Amino acid sequence: MAYSASKSIISLAEGMPNEETFPFTEISIKLYDNSSFTLDKKELAAALQYIPTQGYPPLVQALREFQRRAHAPPLWESRDIVVVSGAQDGVSKVLEAVIGTGDPILVPDPCYPGVEIVVAPHQAEVITIPQDDDGPAPEILREILRSRKLSGKKMPKIMYINATGTNPTGIIIPLERRKEIYHIACEYNFLILDDDPYHFMHFEKEEPRSFLSLDTEGRVIRLDSFSKVVSSGIRVGFVTAAAPLVASVELHLQSSHLHAPTLSQVILYKLMKMWGYEGIMQHYMRLRCFYKERRDVIAALARKHLNGLVDFNVPKGGFFLWIKVRGIENTWKMMMQRGITEGVIMAPGAAFMTDTSKPCNAIRASFAKASYKDMDLAMERLAQLIRAELTKNYTIENVDSR
Ligand SMILES: Cc1ncc(COP(=O)(O)O)c(C=O)c1O
């Protein structure tokens, strides 16, 4: 109320501290192209203060305009946006709004582990949908839903999807598959939570069309994040969904951290305003080139060192190479024990399985940060690990039960 009230109203209503007591008097930010911006007195006061839960109003407006232009979502007037503290916050706020105790949820297998940690305390029934090279298999999804309905089981209200540059598999769900999954969602009446932090970090010629852009029934909840494209420490993401769903997330935010960090939101607003839509897209293009080169390097190194030992698809987006090891049922011990002692850390595939006790022959390697020299060494060490595992040519210490 205080935020939107006219200036003639005197408010003694809110419990905000007085900004004059804050020790900061100026914040200036320099960008990589040597341009810069400074938060003026008014902006700084706003940046250091409580704001409405939905987000810093000018940023919320800028994000609305951005979403409209980037995705042209149908039913735009019935949707809204709420700023959250990154995509993970969005995942947890949305799922907690939708999932009741013991409710079923559809997730791709393998899956980003940030989903399981949210739904496990609610004893959700996780229904896994196996993935092929194009993402969750629609015919299996449909069959699972059909037989659940026939047997009178509780039907899922939501499916979690990570459509572009999927973590951990690096795929992009093609448009036809997206349409098919959306169609099934309409048929069986469930929501789609599209956690899409790598949307602008694809390595294809064409921009992927988001689930939001296909959503003619208001059943897609879209999560965006600035983590991968501006800064992960800034902790800002945003949820775009049907207005009542956004209102639920807002209420939940009020009960947890009131709102996402104001300073981060004001900085992002200034950046968006300074760059404009075209400038943001140019920045995303620069990121794509940066990570695409890294993707090409890791793929070449994997071919060089792991030839004949593994299978992998070249990632189409995101940060990860998903390597399937031949002749090894489970990579867990190899990576978690021997990998560490041999000086190479990569994530074992079982970490992305809903049932982590099940064996998985895959490994997730990130190409986002390591130097090319380190990537080369890591692949060389991985090849040694795999060869030793295949011939059992090592000594076991501290065997982990997995
Ligand atoms: C698929 C997916 N969702 C969510 C997140 C969390 O991102 P954020 O930093 O925006 O919370 C990640 C981070 O790795 C991710 O890969």
Ligand as a Chemical Component Dictionary entry (heavy atoms), coordinates in Angstrom:
data_LIG
# 
_chem_comp.id                   LIG 
_chem_comp.type                 NON-POLYMER 
_chem_comp.pdbx_formal_charge   0 
_chem_comp.three_letter_code    LIG 
# 
loop_
_chem_comp_atom.comp_id 
_chem_comp_atom.atom_id 
_chem_comp_atom.alt_atom_id 
_chem_comp_atom.type_symbol 
_chem_comp_atom.charge 
_chem_comp_atom.model_Cartn_x 
_chem_comp_atom.model_Cartn_y 
_chem_comp_atom.model_Cartn_z 
_chem_comp_atom.pdbx_ordinal 
LIG C1 C1 C 0 17.587 -26.833 -14.208 1  
LIG C2 C2 C 0 17.991 -25.899 -13.123 2  
LIG N1 N1 N 0 17.049 -25.282 -12.399 3  
LIG C3 C3 C 0 17.347 -24.426 -11.415 4  
LIG C4 C4 C 0 18.657 -24.159 -11.092 5  
LIG C5 C5 C 0 18.937 -23.195 -9.989  6  
LIG O1 O1 O 0 19.203 -21.948 -10.538 7  
LIG P1 P1 P 0 19.104 -20.582 -9.742  8  
LIG O2 O2 O 0 20.497 -20.154 -9.454  9  
LIG O3 O3 O 0 18.399 -19.668 -10.679 10 
LIG O4 O4 O 0 18.321 -20.837 -8.488  11 
LIG C6 C6 C 0 19.684 -24.781 -11.799 12 
LIG C7 C7 C 0 21.094 -24.537 -11.445 13 
LIG O5 O5 O 0 21.988 -25.247 -11.719 14 
LIG C8 C8 C 0 19.339 -25.666 -12.853 15 
LIG O6 O6 O 0 20.278 -26.287 -13.575 16 
# 
loop_
_chem_comp_bond.comp_id 
_chem_comp_bond.atom_id_1 
_chem_comp_bond.atom_id_2 
_chem_comp_bond.value_order 
_chem_comp_bond.pdbx_ordinal 
LIG C1 C2 SING 1  
LIG C2 N1 SING 2  
LIG C2 C8 DOUB 3  
LIG N1 C3 DOUB 4  
LIG C3 C4 SING 5  
LIG C4 C5 SING 6  
LIG C4 C6 DOUB 7  
LIG C5 O1 SING 8  
LIG O1 P1 SING 9  
LIG P1 O2 DOUB 10 
LIG P1 O3 SING 11 
LIG P1 O4 SING 12 
LIG C6 C7 SING 13 
LIG C6 C8 SING 14 
LIG C7 O5 DOUB 15 
LIG C8 O6 SING 16 
# 
